[in-house]
């Protein structure tokens, strides 16, 4: 059951990557067919990111109240409906509405599957599983580009969205029957004894053992207060985690949106720019796949801070690579690998930092911070270029992003260590008091 759960959760992340890449590929054809300007396309892309920010904010508390599986199925239903409607909508206003709703659904699915998958992993591997699941996203982006190119060679651009709606629909059916609800979530809420016993039996454990490993809390039917992300010693960790999310994903968004344009502006061909983009995506997929293992083994600061500092060097290298395509490829891959470690490492930390009852909320609000970075960072590059900053010099400004993220990772590691030591002292004190009382 555990392996099946991990695979199905990664499949949902893969679908998100496919959709995000596909809209960019078909945008020129869609614009020509519907008479959309570049400004209109930019607004459509931006409104989707705004929707994604709201989706990450809203689906986390929803999943913590009603269940990870329930929230995932709702999100997949939205992805199916609004991806299909994208192909049928002929007006700019309609596309703004449809892509806004699609962004909500797409962003809502990811924190749900990250929480669900990580809660079926042993504590020592929870971060590893979370990052492995999210590695489906860049993999999906690569697949989305290939599938879109194949479809566009023979069919109308709308077929990209028809197929893009069919895949989550089929996945939705599979998940209805084969994706279990989180056992930890069920135990934390109380009730649903039959579901708990069935899942525990599938895992080969008794209900008594599952209760012990799940660390149950008092059952609650009310909504999850967002304030819990900032109490019980979590304030500093939550704020630093958001900084880490913001700057890592701001950097990855810039690489996706601006790297090809910046390269063609200094004389590289479109095919060269595409190869550099593929090199970045490949590095990113690898970095995101291994990030959780590094965090689980070395901790937040030792795993992420060196990678992000080296990532800053890779960003700067893009600025001095000049017309050396070999250097550009290596630097793009380095940015993808090292910033990917930082971004996916944030997911791994969030999956282990927060208790069961607020885990999806913590993941969702952290991802909302990353989405905010993705909205703002392309506008920063546009502003720099508009005031006359050379494309190569832009990279030196952007190298500050991973440096800030590295310092956030250092502070986050220290905050987590302080909280862990405080919890250990509290436990030791309680044990001493129990021994004294028994004597």
C-alpha positions as CSV (number, residue, x, y, z in Angstrom):
1,X,0.0,0.0,0.0
2,X,2.8,2.4,0.8
3,X,4.5,2.1,-2.5
4,X,1.2,2.4,-4.3
5,X,0.4,5.6,-2.4
6,X,3.8,7.2,-3.2
7,X,3.4,6.4,-6.9
8,X,-0.2,7.8,-7.1
9,X,0.9,11.0,-5.2
10,X,3.8,11.5,-7.6
11,X,1.4,11.0,-10.5
12,X,-0.6,13.9,-9.3
13,X,2.5,16.1,-9.1
14,X,3.4,15.0,-12.6
15,X,0.0,16.1,-13.9
16,X,0.6,19.6,-12.4
17,X,3.9,19.8,-14.3
18,X,2.4,18.7,-17.5
19,X,-0.3,21.4,-17.4
20,X,2.1,24.2,-16.5
21,X,4.4,23.3,-19.4
22,X,1.6,22.8,-21.9
23,X,0.0,26.2,-21.6
24,X,3.4,27.8,-22.4
25,X,3.9,25.7,-25.4
26,X,0.5,26.3,-27.0
27,X,0.4,30.0,-26.0
28,X,1.6,31.4,-29.4
29,X,-0.9,29.3,-31.4
30,X,-3.7,30.1,-29.0
31,X,-2.9,33.8,-29.2
32,X,-2.9,33.7,-33.0
33,X,-6.2,31.8,-33.2
34,X,-8.0,33.9,-30.7
35,X,-6.4,37.3,-31.5
36,X,-4.7,37.7,-28.1
37,X,-1.8,40.1,-27.7
38,X,1.4,39.4,-25.7
39,X,0.0,41.6,-22.9
40,X,-3.2,39.5,-22.8
41,X,-1.1,36.3,-22.7
42,X,0.9,37.7,-19.8
43,X,-2.3,38.5,-17.9
44,X,-3.5,35.0,-18.5
45,X,-0.3,33.5,-17.1
46,X,-0.3,35.9,-14.1
47,X,-4.0,35.3,-13.2
48,X,-3.2,31.5,-13.2
49,X,-0.4,32.2,-10.7
50,X,-2.7,34.3,-8.5
51,X,-5.2,31.5,-8.5
52,X,-2.4,29.1,-7.6
53,X,-1.5,31.2,-4.6
54,X,-5.0,31.2,-3.4
55,X,-5.4,27.5,-4.1
56,X,-2.3,26.7,-2.0
57,X,-3.6,28.9,0.8
58,X,-7.1,27.4,0.8
59,X,-6.6,23.7,0.1
60,X,-4.2,23.2,3.0
61,X,-6.7,24.0,5.7
62,X,-9.4,22.2,3.7
63,X,-7.4,19.0,3.6
64,X,-6.5,19.2,7.3
65,X,-10.2,19.4,8.1
66,X,-11.8,17.0,5.6
67,X,-8.9,14.7,4.6
68,X,-6.0,14.6,2.2
69,X,-7.7,12.2,-0.2
70,X,-10.9,14.2,-0.3
71,X,-9.1,17.4,-1.0
72,X,-7.0,15.7,-3.7
73,X,-10.1,14.4,-5.5
74,X,-11.7,17.8,-5.4
75,X,-8.5,19.4,-6.8
76,X,-8.3,16.8,-9.6
77,X,-11.9,17.4,-10.5
78,X,-11.2,21.1,-10.8
79,X,-8.1,20.4,-13.0
80,X,-10.2,18.2,-15.3
81,X,-13.0,20.6,-15.7
82,X,-11.1,23.8,-16.1
83,X,-8.4,22.3,-18.4
84,X,-11.2,21.1,-20.7
85,X,-12.9,24.5,-20.6
86,X,-9.6,26.2,-21.6
87,X,-10.0,24.5,-25.0
88,X,-13.6,25.6,-25.4
89,X,-13.3,29.3,-24.2
90,X,-13.1,31.7,-27.1
91,X,-12.7,35.0,-25.3
92,X,-10.0,36.8,-23.3
93,X,-12.3,37.4,-20.3
94,X,-13.4,33.8,-20.3
95,X,-9.8,32.5,-20.4
96,X,-8.9,34.8,-17.4
97,X,-11.7,33.2,-15.4
98,X,-10.9,29.6,-16.5
99,X,-7.2,29.8,-16.0
100,X,-7.7,31.5,-12.6
101,X,-9.8,28.5,-11.5
102,X,-7.4,26.0,-13.0
103,X,-4.6,27.6,-11.0
104,X,-6.5,27.2,-7.8
105,X,-7.1,23.5,-8.5
106,X,-3.5,22.8,-9.7
107,X,-1.9,24.4,-6.7
108,X,-4.4,22.8,-4.3
109,X,-3.4,19.3,-5.3
110,X,0.3,19.4,-4.5
111,X,0.3,20.1,-0.7
112,X,-2.4,17.4,-0.3
113,X,-0.4,14.7,-2.0
114,X,2.9,15.8,-0.3
115,X,1.2,15.5,3.1
116,X,-0.5,12.2,2.3
117,X,2.6,10.6,0.9
118,X,4.9,11.7,3.6
119,X,2.4,10.4,6.3
120,X,2.8,6.9,4.9
121,X,6.6,7.1,5.2
122,X,8.7,6.4,8.3
123,X,9.6,9.5,10.1
124,X,13.3,9.1,9.2
125,X,12.3,9.0,5.5
126,X,9.4,11.5,5.4
127,X,11.5,14.3,3.8
128,X,12.9,11.9,1.3
129,X,9.4,10.7,0.2
130,X,8.1,14.3,0.0
131,X,10.9,15.4,-2.3
132,X,10.6,12.2,-4.4
133,X,6.9,12.9,-4.9
134,X,7.5,16.5,-5.9
135,X,10.1,15.4,-8.4
136,X,7.2,14.3,-10.5
137,X,6.5,18.0,-11.2
138,X,9.7,18.8,-13.3
139,X,9.4,15.4,-14.8
140,X,5.8,16.3,-15.9
141,X,7.1,19.6,-17.3
142,X,9.5,17.7,-19.5
143,X,6.8,15.2,-20.6
144,X,4.3,18.0,-21.2
145,X,6.7,19.7,-23.6
146,X,7.2,16.5,-25.6
147,X,3.6,15.5,-25.7
148,X,2.5,19.0,-26.7
149,X,5.0,19.1,-29.5
150,X,3.8,15.7,-30.8
151,X,0.1,16.8,-30.7
152,X,0.8,20.1,-32.3
153,X,2.5,18.5,-35.2
154,X,-0.7,16.8,-36.2
155,X,-3.6,18.3,-34.4
156,X,-5.2,21.7,-33.4
157,X,-3.8,23.3,-30.2
158,X,-7.0,22.5,-28.4
159,X,-6.1,18.9,-28.4
160,X,-3.3,19.6,-25.9
161,X,-6.0,20.6,-23.4
162,X,-8.4,17.8,-24.4
163,X,-5.6,15.3,-23.5
164,X,-4.6,17.5,-20.6
165,X,-8.1,17.1,-19.2
166,X,-8.4,13.4,-20.0
167,X,-5.3,12.5,-18.0
168,X,-6.5,13.9,-14.6
169,X,-9.9,12.5,-15.2
170,X,-8.5,9.0,-15.6
171,X,-6.3,9.6,-12.6
172,X,-9.3,10.7,-10.6
173,X,-11.0,7.4,-11.2
174,X,-7.9,5.4,-10.2
175,X,-7.4,7.5,-7.0
176,X,-11.1,7.0,-6.0
177,X,-10.5,3.3,-5.7
178,X,-6.8,2.9,-4.9
179,X,-5.6,5.9,-3.0
180,X,-6.1,5.5,0.8
181,X,-6.8,8.3,3.2
182,X,-3.9,9.2,5.5
183,X,-4.0,6.8,8.5
184,X,-2.5,9.6,10.7
185,X,-5.3,12.0,9.6
186,X,-8.0,9.4,10.4
187,X,-6.6,8.7,13.9
188,X,-6.2,12.4,14.6
189,X,-9.9,13.0,13.8
190,X,-11.4,10.0,15.5
191,X,-14.3,7.9,14.2
192,X,-14.3,6.0,10.9
193,X,-13.1,2.9,12.7
194,X,-13.7,0.6,9.7
195,X,-11.5,2.6,7.5
196,X,-8.8,2.7,10.1
197,X,-8.9,-1.0,10.7
198,X,-8.8,-1.7,6.9
199,X,-5.8,0.5,6.3
200,X,-4.0,-0.8,9.3
201,X,-4.6,-4.4,8.2
202,X,-3.2,-3.5,4.7
203,X,-0.1,-2.2,6.4
204,X,0.2,-5.4,8.4
205,X,-0.2,-3.7,11.8
206,X,-2.8,-3.9,14.5
207,X,-5.0,-0.9,15.4
208,X,-3.2,-0.6,18.7
209,X,0.2,-0.3,17.0
210,X,-1.1,2.1,14.5
211,X,-2.4,4.3,17.3
212,X,1.0,4.4,18.9
213,X,2.8,5.4,15.7
214,X,0.3,7.9,14.7
215,X,0.6,10.0,17.9
216,X,-3.2,10.6,18.0
217,X,-4.6,13.9,19.2
218,X,-8.1,14.8,20.4
219,X,-10.6,14.5,17.7
220,X,-11.8,17.8,16.3
221,X,-14.5,18.6,13.8
222,X,-13.8,22.4,13.6
223,X,-11.6,24.1,11.1
224,X,-7.9,24.3,11.5
225,X,-6.8,27.8,12.8
226,X,-4.0,29.3,10.7
227,X,-2.5,30.7,13.9
228,X,-1.2,27.2,14.8
229,X,1.5,27.7,12.3
230,X,3.0,30.4,14.6
231,X,2.5,28.9,18.0
232,X,4.3,26.2,20.1
233,X,7.6,27.5,19.0
234,X,6.9,27.4,15.3
235,X,6.9,31.2,14.6
236,X,10.5,31.6,13.6
237,X,10.6,28.3,11.7
238,X,7.4,29.1,9.7
239,X,8.7,32.6,8.7
240,X,12.1,31.4,7.7
241,X,10.5,28.5,5.7
242,X,8.4,31.0,3.8
243,X,11.6,33.0,2.9
244,X,13.2,29.8,1.7
245,X,10.2,28.9,-0.4
246,X,9.8,32.5,-1.8
247,X,13.4,32.9,-3.1
248,X,14.0,29.4,-4.3
249,X,10.8,29.3,-6.5
250,X,11.2,32.9,-7.6
251,X,14.6,31.8,-9.1
252,X,13.2,28.7,-10.7
253,X,10.3,30.8,-12.3
254,X,12.8,33.3,-13.7
255,X,14.7,30.4,-15.3
256,X,11.6,29.0,-16.9
257,X,10.2,32.3,-18.1
258,X,13.2,34.4,-18.9
259,X,16.2,32.1,-19.6
260,X,15.3,31.5,-23.3
261,X,14.7,35.2,-24.0
262,X,17.9,36.4,-22.2
263,X,19.9,33.9,-24.2
264,X,18.4,34.8,-27.6
265,X,19.0,38.5,-26.8
266,X,22.7,37.9,-26.6
267,X,22.9,36.0,-29.8
268,X,22.1,32.3,-29.1
269,X,19.7,30.6,-31.4
270,X,16.2,29.4,-30.4
271,X,17.4,25.7,-30.5
272,X,20.3,26.5,-28.2
273,X,18.0,28.3,-25.8
274,X,15.7,25.3,-25.8
275,X,18.7,23.0,-25.0
276,X,19.7,25.3,-22.1
277,X,16.1,25.2,-20.8
278,X,16.2,21.4,-21.0
279,X,19.5,21.3,-19.2
280,X,17.9,23.4,-16.4
281,X,14.9,21.2,-16.2
282,X,17.0,18.0,-16.0
283,X,19.1,19.4,-13.2
284,X,16.0,20.6,-11.4
285,X,14.4,17.2,-11.5
286,X,17.6,15.5,-10.2
287,X,18.0,18.1,-7.4
288,X,14.3,17.8,-6.3
289,X,14.6,14.0,-6.3
290,X,17.6,13.9,-3.9
291,X,16.8,17.0,-1.7
292,X,14.7,15.1,0.9
293,X,17.3,12.4,1.4
294,X,19.9,15.2,2.0
295,X,17.6,17.0,4.5
296,X,16.8,13.7,6.3
297,X,20.5,12.8,6.6
298,X,22.2,16.1,7.3
299,X,19.5,18.5,8.4
300,X,18.2,21.7,6.9
301,X,21.2,24.0,7.2
302,X,23.9,21.5,6.3
303,X,22.0,20.1,3.3
304,X,20.5,23.3,1.8
305,X,22.8,26.2,2.6
306,X,25.9,24.9,0.7
307,X,23.8,23.9,-2.3
308,X,22.1,27.3,-2.4
309,X,25.4,29.2,-2.1
310,X,26.8,27.1,-5.0
311,X,23.5,27.8,-6.8
312,X,24.2,31.5,-6.5
313,X,27.6,30.9,-8.1
314,X,25.9,29.1,-11.0
315,X,23.5,32.0,-11.5
316,X,26.4,34.4,-11.6
317,X,28.2,32.1,-14.1
318,X,25.3,32.6,-16.5
319,X,26.2,36.3,-16.5
320,X,29.9,35.7,-17.4
321,X,29.4,32.7,-19.7
322,X,29.2,35.1,-22.7
323,X,28.9,33.1,-25.9
324,X,30.3,29.9,-24.6
325,X,27.4,27.5,-25.0
326,X,29.2,24.8,-23.0
327,X,29.4,27.1,-20.0
328,X,25.7,28.1,-20.4
329,X,24.6,24.5,-20.4
330,X,26.7,23.7,-17.4
331,X,25.5,26.8,-15.5
332,X,21.9,26.2,-16.4
333,X,22.1,22.6,-15.2
334,X,23.9,23.7,-12.0
335,X,21.2,26.3,-11.3
336,X,18.5,23.6,-11.8
337,X,20.3,21.1,-9.6
338,X,21.2,23.3,-6.7
339,X,18.2,25.6,-6.5
340,X,16.0,22.5,-7.0
341,X,17.6,21.0,-3.9
342,X,16.7,24.2,-2.0
343,X,13.1,24.3,-3.3
344,X,12.3,20.7,-2.8
345,X,14.1,20.7,0.5
346,X,11.6,23.2,1.7
347,X,8.8,20.7,1.0
348,X,10.8,18.0,3.0
349,X,11.2,20.4,5.9
350,X,7.5,21.3,5.9
351,X,6.5,17.7,5.8
352,X,8.4,17.0,9.0
353,X,8.1,20.3,10.8
354,X,4.3,20.4,11.3
355,X,2.2,17.9,13.3
356,X,-0.5,15.9,11.5
357,X,-3.4,18.2,12.2
358,X,-1.8,21.2,10.5
359,X,0.7,19.5,8.1
360,X,-1.2,20.2,4.9
361,X,-1.9,23.8,6.0
362,X,1.8,24.2,6.6
363,X,2.7,22.8,3.2
364,X,0.0,24.8,1.5
365,X,0.9,28.2,3.0
366,X,4.6,27.6,2.4
367,X,3.7,26.8,-1.3
368,X,1.6,30.0,-1.4
369,X,4.8,31.9,-0.5
370,X,6.6,30.1,-3.4
371,X,3.7,31.0,-5.8
372,X,4.0,34.7,-4.6
373,X,7.7,34.6,-5.5
374,X,6.8,33.1,-8.9
375,X,4.3,36.0,-9.5
376,X,6.7,38.8,-8.5
377,X,10.1,37.6,-9.8
378,X,9.4,37.8,-13.6
379,X,8.2,41.3,-13.1
380,X,11.5,42.2,-11.4
381,X,13.4,41.0,-14.4
382,X,11.2,42.9,-16.8
383,X,11.7,46.1,-14.7
384,X,15.5,45.6,-14.7
385,X,15.5,45.2,-18.5
386,X,13.2,48.2,-19.0
387,X,15.6,50.6,-17.2
388,X,18.5,49.5,-19.3
389,X,20.2,46.7,-17.3
390,X,22.0,44.4,-19.7
391,X,20.7,40.8,-19.9
392,X,24.0,39.4,-18.7
393,X,24.1,41.8,-15.7
394,X,20.6,40.7,-14.6
395,X,22.1,37.4,-13.5
396,X,24.3,39.1,-11.0
397,X,21.3,40.7,-9.4
398,X,19.4,37.4,-9.3
399,X,22.4,35.7,-7.7
400,X,21.3,37.4,-4.5
401,X,18.1,35.3,-4.4
402,X,19.8,31.9,-3.5
403,X,22.1,33.7,-1.1
404,X,19.1,35.0,0.9
405,X,17.5,31.5,0.7
406,X,20.8,30.0,2.1
407,X,20.8,32.3,5.1
408,X,17.1,31.4,5.6
409,X,18.0,27.7,5.6
410,X,20.7,28.3,8.2
411,X,18.3,30.1,10.4
412,X,15.7,27.5,9.9
413,X,18.0,24.7,10.9
414,X,19.0,26.6,14.1
415,X,15.3,27.2,14.9
416,X,14.4,23.6,14.4
417,X,17.3,22.4,16.6
418,X,16.2,24.8,19.4
419,X,12.6,23.6,19.2
420,X,13.8,19.9,19.2
421,X,16.0,20.5,22.3
422,X,13.2,22.3,24.1
423,X,10.9,19.3,23.4
424,X,13.5,16.9,24.6
425,X,14.0,18.9,27.9
426,X,10.2,19.0,28.4
427,X,9.9,15.2,27.9
428,X,12.8,14.6,30.3
429,X,11.2,16.9,32.9
430,X,7.8,15.1,32.6
431,X,9.5,11.7,33.0
432,X,11.4,12.9,36.1
433,X,8.2,14.1,37.6
434,X,6.4,10.8,36.9
435,X,9.2,8.9,38.5
436,X,9.2,11.2,41.5
437,X,5.4,10.9,41.8
438,X,5.6,7.1,41.6
439,X,8.3,7.0,44.3
